[in-house]
Amino acid sequence: MLSQTAEYALRAVVLLGRRADETHSADLLAERSQVPRRYLHKVLQDLVRGGLVRSQPGPGGGYSLDRASSDITILDVVNAVSPIQRIHHCPLGLKSHTSLCPLHKELDKAFAATETALAKVTIAQLLRSTSPIVPMVEVSVKGKKKK
């Protein structure tokens, strides 16, 4: 349901949220998120334009969160790079469909429910999870983090 761009953006924001007090280079983020650097650069620029990430140019520069991870929802990240496309009128352009047909009405309800669900989860909540599976970190069988 989410685009690859949204997935990449979520990877980057989660990584930035893990060490929110630090600036991270695009190269390091690309390596850790396993996203091609050129693609990630575009995603990061979208996140900057969306007010979620700050870019610091020059030596020692890089990227950091522009807001607290507790103030950034999954939906904020998705909307910054690849918003969920709601259905407001007939996608087929049928003039007789002055309102949504039953199919498109149900699809739009599903999209609305997805937006509602994603708006309820912050990046901080993901990072505080007690799950043994840590976002964006490879964990060995014994439960210890791999480097």
Stockholm file with secondary structure:
# STOCKHOLM 1.0

chainA/1-147         MLSQTAEYALRAVVLLGRRADETHSADLLAERSQVPRRYLHKVLQDLVRGGLVRSQPGPGGGYSLDRASSDITILDVVNAVSPIQRIHHCPLGLKSHTSLCPLHKELDKAFAATETALAKVTIAQLLRSTSPIVPMVEVSVKGKKKK
#=GR chainA/1-147 SS CCCHHHHHHHHHHHHHHHTTTSCBCHHHHHHHHTCCHHHHHHHHHHHHHTTSEEEECSTTCEEEESSCGGGCBHHHHHHHHSCCCCCCSCTTCCTTCSSCCHHHHHHHHHHHHHHHHHHTCBHHHHHHCCCSSCTTCCBCTTSCBCC
#=GC SS_cons         CCCHHHHHHHHHHHHHHHTTTSCBCHHHHHHHHTCCHHHHHHHHHHHHHTTSEEEECSTTCEEEESSCGGGCBHHHHHHHHSCCCCCCSCTTCCTTCSSCCHHHHHHHHHHHHHHHHHHTCBHHHHHHCCCSSCTTCCBCTTSCBCC
//
